[in-house]
Amino acid sequence: MNKRIGLFGGTFNPVHLGHLIVAQDILTKLKLEKMYFIPCGTPPHKVGSDMLEAKHRQAMVKLAIRDNPGFTLSDVELKRAGKSYSIDTVRYFKAKHPDARLFFIVGADILPALHTWKDINELINECEFVVMTRPEHDTIEKKVRNVGHFLNVRDIEVSSTEIRSLIRSGKSIHYMVPREVEKYIADEKLYKH
């Protein structure tokens, strides 16, 4: 039986409990051996001055997942020069694990723009997309064909944007991020500007 590997990319700016909970749900539901958290370097579809340096985002992910043997950090996109394209990441993991089934995790919110992704047809053929949906969004499945698995995940009302806003306002982010990540953000004085 082929090894089953999840690829969970994102800015993780910062990583929060919602990321960890849905990653664990997917790991369990799809019986994955490993879930790679892949912080992106320079994302082609996101711009803004809110993006922390890669070293901080990588450090926070490392802290957040260190106690879970099913989770692993990959810095493949952080080491890549220029923009981070998903197809390049999938090619990297295909080469590293040629016999594995790769499950590429995405949120349902990206589906309308999926056709704009670099080499999207190859990407869809090289891995199995796992689209995280909310129970109330089950009609998305009917609109998109041949993308892969649709998994309902818990609707966790926490976002990196909200966390950054709370920090700038001097408010608590307790219980929104792992304790080690909260401490790292405070120690490094991140997101204050």
C-alpha positions in Angstrom: 0.0 0.0 0.0 1.3 3.4 -0.9 2.3 5.9 1.8 -0.3 8.6 2.3 1.2 12.1 2.8 -0.7 15.4 3.4 0.7 18.7 2.1 -0.7 21.6 4.1 0.7 24.9 2.8 -0.1 28.5 3.9 1.4 31.7 5.1 0.9 30.6 8.8 1.1 34.2 9.7 0.8 33.1 12.5 -0.1 29.5 12.8 -3.1 29.1 15.1 -5.3 26.4 16.7 -7.7 26.3 13.8 -4.8 25.2 11.5 -3.8 22.4 13.9 -7.3 21.1 14.5 -8.3 20.8 10.9 -4.9 19.3 10.0 -5.4 16.6 12.7 -9.0 16.0 11.5 -7.7 15.5 7.9 -4.8 13.3 9.1 -7.3 11.1 10.9 -10.0 11.0 8.3 -7.7 10.3 5.4 -5.5 7.9 7.4 -2.3 9.9 6.5 1.1 8.8 7.8 2.4 12.3 7.8 1.1 15.9 7.4 3.7 18.3 6.2 3.1 21.9 7.2 4.7 24.0 4.4 5.0 27.8 5.2 5.1 29.6 1.9 8.0 31.8 0.9 6.6 34.6 -1.4 3.0 33.7 -2.1 1.9 34.6 -5.7 -1.7 35.4 -4.6 -1.1 37.3 -1.4 0.4 40.7 -1.0 0.7 43.1 1.9 3.1 44.4 4.5 1.6 42.2 7.3 3.7 39.2 6.2 6.3 38.3 8.8 9.8 37.2 7.8 10.0 33.5 6.9 12.3 32.7 9.9 9.5 33.8 12.4 6.7 31.9 10.6 8.9 28.8 10.4 9.8 29.1 14.1 6.2 29.4 15.1 5.1 26.4 13.1 7.9 24.3 14.5 6.8 25.2 18.1 3.2 24.5 17.3 3.6 21.0 15.9 6.6 19.7 17.9 4.5 17.4 20.1 2.6 15.8 17.3 4.4 12.8 15.6 2.1 13.0 12.7 3.0 16.6 11.8 6.3 17.7 10.2 7.6 21.1 9.1 8.9 21.5 5.6 10.9 24.5 4.6 11.0 23.7 0.9 9.1 26.9 -0.1 11.0 29.1 2.3 14.3 28.0 0.7 13.0 28.6 -2.8 14.0 31.9 -4.5 11.2 33.9 -6.0 7.5 33.2 -5.8 6.2 29.9 -4.3 4.1 27.9 -6.7 2.2 24.9 -5.5 3.2 22.9 -8.6 6.9 23.2 -7.7 6.2 22.0 -4.2 4.2 19.0 -5.4 7.0 18.1 -7.9 9.5 18.3 -5.0 7.5 15.9 -2.8 6.8 13.6 -5.8 10.6 13.3 -6.3 11.2 12.8 -2.6 8.4 10.2 -2.2 7.9 8.7 -5.6 5.6 5.9 -4.4 3.4 8.0 -2.1 -0.1 9.3 -2.6 0.1 13.0 -2.1 -3.0 14.9 -0.7 -2.8 18.6 -1.2 -4.9 20.5 1.4 -6.7 23.7 0.4 -9.6 25.7 1.7 -12.8 26.0 -0.2 -12.3 29.8 -0.5 -9.5 29.2 -3.1 -11.7 27.3 -5.5 -12.9 30.3 -7.5 -9.3 31.3 -8.3 -7.9 27.8 -8.8 -7.9 28.1 -12.6 -5.3 31.0 -12.3 -2.7 28.8 -10.5 0.5 27.9 -12.4 0.2 24.6 -14.3 -3.1 23.8 -12.6 -3.9 20.8 -14.8 -0.6 19.2 -14.0 -1.1 20.0 -10.3 -4.5 18.3 -10.3 -3.0 15.2 -12.0 0.0 15.0 -9.7 -1.8 14.9 -6.4 -5.2 14.5 -4.8 -6.8 17.8 -3.8 -8.5 17.8 -0.4 -10.9 20.7 -0.2 -11.7 21.8 3.4 -15.4 22.7 3.4 -17.8 23.8 6.1 -21.0 21.8 6.6 -23.1 24.7 5.2 -21.0 24.8 2.0 -21.9 21.4 0.6 -23.1 22.9 -2.7 -19.4 23.7 -3.6 -19.0 20.0 -4.4 -21.6 20.3 -7.2 -19.8 23.3 -8.8 -16.3 21.8 -9.0 -15.6 18.5 -10.7 -12.4 16.3 -10.7 -10.8 18.3 -7.9 -10.5 15.5 -5.4 -11.8 14.9 -1.9 -14.2 17.3 -0.1 -14.0 17.0 3.7 -16.2 18.9 6.1 -13.9 20.3 8.8 -14.8 22.0 12.0 -15.8 25.6 11.7 -13.2 27.3 13.9 -13.8 31.0 14.2 -10.2 32.1 14.4 -8.0 33.6 11.7 -4.5 34.9 11.4 -5.8 38.3 10.4 -7.9 38.5 13.5 -4.9 37.5 15.7 -2.7 40.1 14.1 -5.4 42.7 14.7 -5.8 41.8 18.3 -2.1 42.0 18.9 -1.9 45.5 17.4 -4.8 46.5 19.7 -3.0 45.2 22.7 -5.6 42.4 23.3 -5.1 38.8 24.3 -4.7 36.0 21.8 -4.8 33.4 24.6 -6.4 30.1 23.5 -6.2 31.2 19.8 -2.6 30.0 19.3 -0.6 27.3 21.1 1.0 28.7 24.3 4.5 28.4 22.9 3.5 30.4 19.8 1.9 33.1 22.1 5.1 33.3 24.1 7.2 33.5 20.9 5.1 36.4 19.5 5.4 38.3 22.8 9.2 37.6 23.2 9.9 38.7 19.6 7.4 41.6 19.8 5.7 40.5 16.5 2.8 42.2 14.8 3.0 45.3 16.9 3.2 47.8 14.0 
